[in-house]
């Protein structure tokens, strides 16, 4: 894969890098369609959510969810143009029992102390409210890729759920979602008795890589998205070995 221009390889923790990532998504039709599919994880659930609460997106970055769901509250830990609010997921400025949903794409594995986030989610979500997130998977293929060809740390053997803080995006452990919701799921339910894991579903083994992501040129044109999606779906029986990402849904009971 051919790398994008050097000017696009900026400091990950510079807000302008996140702004530029948004520009990349919109400039690559295949990647933009993939994000629309991922936003569908939330959009397809809206009918199941409590009707009188707010819907929050954490780590909105340079995304465009508000174009598809105008009532969503977009937010990030960095001050970014177009987002509604700026705050840390470890201390959220919302009243108790006020949120219907918290939506996140590739955010959990960047939160320095995710226990503080889950405590805040347990506090702020209404009964029946949900955390809906897409995060890195720990499959055989993804583990190889993340540990050998990706800039973020991926440490499934980490004992702690905490991540040493180096910056909003540079600090990470891509294995945190697997650690919390698979390896340590009993601990999660013990610590947060009102939060119940409902879904762990592997997805997208190939298409993000084919899109080039944020760092490489796309290997496929936008018009091929449907055909490539069909081909990828044929691999569903082995997603647990090859998926790059996982959909995680947690409900407040």
N, C-alpha and C positions, 0 to 999 in steps of 0.2 A: 504493500500500500504506500502511496506517495503522501509524504507529510504535507500539511498545509503550510502556508507561508510562515516564516519565523516570527513575524509580528503578532501572530495569533497565539504563540506559545508564551503567554505572559504569566506572571505570578498568580497562582491559583487564588490567593487571598485578596487580590486587588479587585474591588467591585467592578472595575471596567472589564475584567476577564469574564465575569458572569454576564455582563451586558453583551459582550461579544459572543458568548455561547448562545444567547438568545438569537442573535443575528445569524449564527451558523444554522440553528434549527430551522429558521424561516427561509434560509437560502438553499436548503437541501430538501427537495420535495419528499424524498423517501423517508428521511428522518422526521420531517414534520408530520407525515402520516402515522409514523410509529408513535410519536408523542400523542397524537389524537387518540390512537388506540389505547394508550396507557391512561389518558384522562378518562376514557370510557370506564375504567375500573371504578371511578367515583360516580360518573354520570349514570351508569347502569344501576347504582345502588340508591340514588336519591329518593326513589319511591318508597324505600324501606326505612328511611331515616325518620326520627322524630320531626314533626312538621314545624314546631315553633322554636327551633334553635338555629344558631349561626353555623355556617359551614366554613371551615378554616383550611387554607392550604399553608403548610409550613415549607420553608425553603423554596418559595416560588421561583427564585432566581430570575432568569430571563424568559420564563415560560409564558404561555398565553391561555391558561385555563379560563381566565375571566371572559375571554371572547366566547367561550362555549357555555359558561355558567356565570352570568353577570353578577349574581348575588354572592359569589364566593369572596371571602376576605383573603387577599393575597398577602404574604408576609415573608420576611427573611431576617436572618441575624445581621445582615449588612444593609445599609441604606442604599436602596436601588430604585431607579426611576420606574414609575408605574405600579409599584407595590403599595398596598394600603397601609401596612404597619411594619415596624422594625422592632424585633425583640428576640430574646433567646427562648428556645423551646423548653429550657429548664425552669423558666419563670414566666408564665404566660399571663398577660393582662386581661383575663376574662373572669367573670363571676362564676361561682360554683354552679354546676348543672345548667350551663348556658349554651353549650355547643352540641350540634347534632352530628358533626363529623369533623375529623381531622384527617386531611389528605396529605400524602408525602410521596415524592419520587426521589429516591436515592438521597434520603436525608438522615434516617436513623443512624446509619453507620458513620456519620460525621458528628453526632451529638456527644460531647465529652463525657457526660454522665447521664446515660439514658434512663437510669432509675429515677432521676429527678423529673425527666420528661414524662415517664409513665405515671408518676405520682400526680403530676399536673393534669395529665389526660384523665386520670381517674376522678380528679376533683372537678374538672370543667365540663366533661361530657355529661349529657343528659342520659337517663336510663334508656337503653336501646340505641344510644349513640355509638358511633364506630370510629376506630382508627383504620384507615385504608391506606396501605403503603405498597410500593414496588421497590424492592431492594435486591442487592446481589444475592445470587444463590450459591450454595456450596456443593455443586455437582463436581464430578470428576473433571469434566472439561472446563468449567468456570474456574475451579480451583487452580488448575494448571495455567490458564490464561491470566488470572488476576495476580498470581504469584510470580509469573515470569515476564509478562508483557504489559503490565499496568502500573501506573505511578503510585497508586494507593496501596498501603499495607493491607494484607489479607492474612489474618492469623487465627485459624480455627482453634488452635491450642491455647489461646489467651485465657488465663484464669479469670481475669476481671472483665466486667462489662464496661469499665471506664476506658477512655481513650486519652492519652497524653495530649494536651492542647498545644497545637502549634499555629492554628489559624482556622477560620470557618470552614475551609474546604481542604486544606492540606492535612489537617488532623483527621485521621480516619482509621477504621479497621473494617474492611468490607465483609468480614465474617461475623460481625456482631449480630445481624438478624438471625443467622443460623444458630449462633451460640444461645441467644435469648429464647427463640421460639422452637428450637428442636433439641439441642443438647440440654438446656437448662429450663425447659418449659415448666417442670414441676415447681422450680424455684420462682419463676415468673408468677404462676398462679397463687403461690403462697404469699408472695410479697404484695400482690395486687389482686385481692380476692374479688373485686368488682369487675375486673377485666378478664374476659374469656376469649381465648384464641378460637376463632371459628374456621379460618381458611389458611392453608399454606398451599399455593398452587404454582408450580414451576412454569415459566414461560420464556419465550424469545431466546432460543439458543443461537440463532444465526443472524437475524435481521439487523440488530444493532451494529454488529461487526461489519456487515455488508454496507451499512449506511456510512461507515467511516466515523461515526460518533462525532465528538468535538475536535478531534485531532487529525483526522485523515480525510482524504477525498472519498466521496461515495463511489462504491464499486457498481452500483445499480441505479438506473434512472427511476424517477418517481412513478412513471407509468407501469413499472414492473412490480409495484408493491403488492397488488392482488395476487399475481401469479406466484411470487416468492412466498407470500403468506400461506398459500395453499400447499406449496411444497414443504414449508417448514412444519405445517400442521400434521403432515404425514409422519413426522418424527415424534409425535406425542407419546407413543408408548415408551420411548427412552428419554423423555424429558428429565427424569430424575438423575440421569447420568450426564446430560449435555446442556441443560438450560443455563443461561447466563443470569437470569433474574427470577424472582419469586414474588407473587402477589400474597400479601399477608393482611388478613382482616381480623380485627379484634373488636369485640362488642362489650359495652358496659352493661352488666346485668343487675 
